[in-house]
């Protein structure tokens, strides 16, 4: 699903959030350009393989590294530094953070992880379930045209709808098994 979300943004080049703010693929290309030609590495793993996504469509790791918190932070740093090419990158950075945090919550691997990578338990439920509510609202409102139909009603819906269904199912599993005491936590 992560690859499908990355592919949707990269192939359409621009998506819009609920406020009509543009989420642009070109910011990843500009970020790569700055890092390659200005010899300024902004603590992310972005390279040509990430931007030339069509040659690596099936690589989940590249999709995760592209839509990561480190790329979001790099974009926000360039915006904060006043680099004019990144004047409108805040919605793209927010998109990266939402995808990254949602993916982390849907990809628990260890009971001793940190932040959003912890298993869903009574201790983490409030933060994770609040993130799920925000993410479902956010992904449901993304469009391809400024005032068009939501992407979850279009052909490119699979990745976004998959995230939404996974979050809904994990919420239900938590309610049915952790809240009732059958399980202490859920790894997904």
KANORHU-V926925 format. One record per residue. N is the residue number from 1. RES is the residue in one letter. SS is DSSP state (2 for helix, 1 for strand, 0 for the rest). OMEGA is omega in radians with two decimals (* if undefined). Layout:
((N & RES & SS & OMEGA) (N & RES & SS & OMEGA))
This chain:
((1 & X & 0 & 3.12) (2 & X & 2 & 3.11) (3 & X & 2 & -3.12) (4 & X & 2 & 3.10) (5 & X & 2 & 3.09) (6 & X & 2 & -3.13) (7 & X & 2 & 3.12) (8 & X & 2 & 3.13) (9 & X & 2 & -3.08) (10 & X & 2 & -3.10) (11 & X & 2 & 3.12) (12 & X & 2 & 3.11) (13 & X & 0 & 3.13) (14 & X & 1 & 3.01) (15 & X & 1 & 3.14) (16 & X & 1 & 3.07) (17 & X & 0 & -3.05) (18 & X & 0 & 3.12) (19 & X & 0 & -3.09) (20 & X & 0 & 3.12) (21 & X & 0 & -3.07) (22 & X & 1 & 3.01) (23 & X & 1 & -2.94) (24 & X & 1 & 3.05) (25 & X & 0 & -3.07) (26 & X & 2 & 3.13) (27 & X & 2 & 3.06) (28 & X & 2 & 3.10) (29 & X & 2 & 3.11) (30 & X & 2 & 3.10) (31 & X & 2 & 3.09) (32 & X & 2 & -3.14) (33 & X & 2 & 3.13) (34 & X & 2 & -3.11) (35 & X & 2 & -3.13) (36 & X & 2 & -2.98) (37 & X & 2 & 3.10) (38 & X & 0 & -3.13) (39 & X & 0 & -3.10) (40 & X & 0 & -3.12) (41 & X & 0 & -3.03) (42 & X & 0 & 3.02) (43 & X & 0 & 3.00) (44 & X & 0 & -3.07) (45 & X & 0 & -3.07) (46 & X & 0 & 3.03) (47 & X & 0 & -3.08) (48 & X & 2 & 3.14) (49 & X & 2 & -3.13) (50 & X & 2 & -3.09) (51 & X & 2 & 3.07) (52 & X & 0 & -3.01) (53 & X & 2 & -3.07) (54 & X & 2 & 3.09) (55 & X & 2 & -3.09) (56 & X & 2 & -3.06) (57 & X & 0 & -3.01) (58 & X & 0 & -3.07) (59 & X & 0 & -3.12) (60 & X & 2 & -3.11) (61 & X & 2 & 3.13) (62 & X & 2 & 3.10) (63 & X & 2 & 3.14) (64 & X & 2 & 3.14) (65 & X & 2 & 3.12) (66 & X & 2 & -3.10) (67 & X & 0 & -3.03) (68 & X & 0 & 3.05) (69 & X & 2 & -3.13) (70 & X & 2 & 3.06) (71 & X & 2 & 3.10) (72 & X & 2 & 3.13) (73 & X & 2 & 3.11) (74 & X & 2 & 3.11) (75 & X & 2 & 3.13) (76 & X & 2 & 3.11) (77 & X & 2 & 3.11) (78 & X & 2 & 3.07) (79 & X & 2 & 3.14) (80 & X & 2 & 3.13) (81 & X & 0 & 3.09) (82 & X & 0 & 3.08) (83 & X & 0 & -2.94) (84 & X & 2 & 3.12) (85 & X & 2 & -3.09) (86 & X & 2 & -3.08) (87 & X & 0 & -3.10) (88 & X & 0 & -3.03) (89 & X & 0 & -3.10) (90 & X & 2 & 3.11) (91 & X & 2 & 3.11) (92 & X & 2 & 3.09) (93 & X & 2 & 3.11) (94 & X & 2 & 3.11) (95 & X & 2 & 3.12) (96 & X & 2 & -3.13) (97 & X & 2 & 3.14) (98 & X & 2 & 3.14) (99 & X & 2 & -3.12) (100 & X & 2 & -3.08) (101 & X & 2 & 3.10) (102 & X & 2 & 3.12) (103 & X & 2 & 3.12) (104 & X & 2 & -3.13) (105 & X & 2 & 3.13) (106 & X & 0 & -3.04) (107 & X & 0 & 3.12) (108 & X & 0 & 3.14) (109 & X & 0 & -3.02) (110 & X & 0 & 3.11) (111 & X & 0 & -3.13) (112 & X & 0 & 3.14) (113 & X & 0 & 3.12) (114 & X & 0 & 3.12) (115 & X & 2 & -3.08) (116 & X & 2 & -3.13) (117 & X & 2 & 3.10) (118 & X & 0 & 3.10) (119 & X & 0 & 3.13) (120 & X & 1 & -3.11) (121 & X & 1 & 3.10) (122 & X & 0 & -3.13) (123 & X & 0 & -3.06) (124 & X & 0 & -3.00) (125 & X & 2 & -3.07) (126 & X & 2 & -3.14) (127 & X & 2 & -3.08) (128 & X & 2 & -3.11) (129 & X & 2 & 3.04) (130 & X & 2 & 3.08) (131 & X & 2 & 3.13) (132 & X & 2 & 3.12) (133 & X & 2 & 3.12) (134 & X & 2 & -3.11) (135 & X & 2 & 3.12) (136 & X & 2 & 3.10) (137 & X & 2 & -3.09) (138 & X & 2 & -3.10) (139 & X & 2 & 3.13) (140 & X & 2 & -3.06) (141 & X & 2 & -3.13) (142 & X & 0 & 3.14) (143 & X & 1 & 3.08) (144 & X & 0 & 3.07) (145 & X & 0 & -3.00) (146 & X & 0 & 3.14) (147 & X & 0 & -3.08) (148 & X & 0 & 3.10) (149 & X & 0 & 3.07) (150 & X & 1 & -3.10) (151 & X & 2 & -3.13) (152 & X & 2 & 3.05) (153 & X & 2 & -3.07) (154 & X & 0 & -3.10) (155 & X & 2 & -3.10) (156 & X & 2 & -3.01) (157 & X & 2 & -2.89) (158 & X & 2 & -3.12) (159 & X & 2 & -3.12) (160 & X & 2 & 3.14) (161 & X & 2 & 3.08) (162 & X & 2 & 3.07) (163 & X & 2 & -3.10) (164 & X & 2 & 3.13) (165 & X & 2 & 3.12) (166 & X & 2 & 3.13) (167 & X & 2 & 3.13) (168 & X & 2 & 3.13) (169 & X & 2 & 3.13) (170 & X & 2 & 3.06) (171 & X & 2 & -3.14) (172 & X & 2 & 3.09) (173 & X & 2 & 3.10) (174 & X & 2 & -3.13) (175 & X & 2 & -3.05) (176 & X & 2 & -3.02) (177 & X & 2 & -3.11) (178 & X & 2 & 3.13) (179 & X & 0 & 3.14) (180 & X & 0 & 3.07) (181 & X & 0 & 3.11) (182 & X & 0 & 3.12) (183 & X & 0 & 3.05) (184 & X & 0 & -3.13) (185 & X & 1 & 3.10) (186 & X & 1 & 2.96) (187 & X & 0 & -3.14) (188 & X & 0 & *))
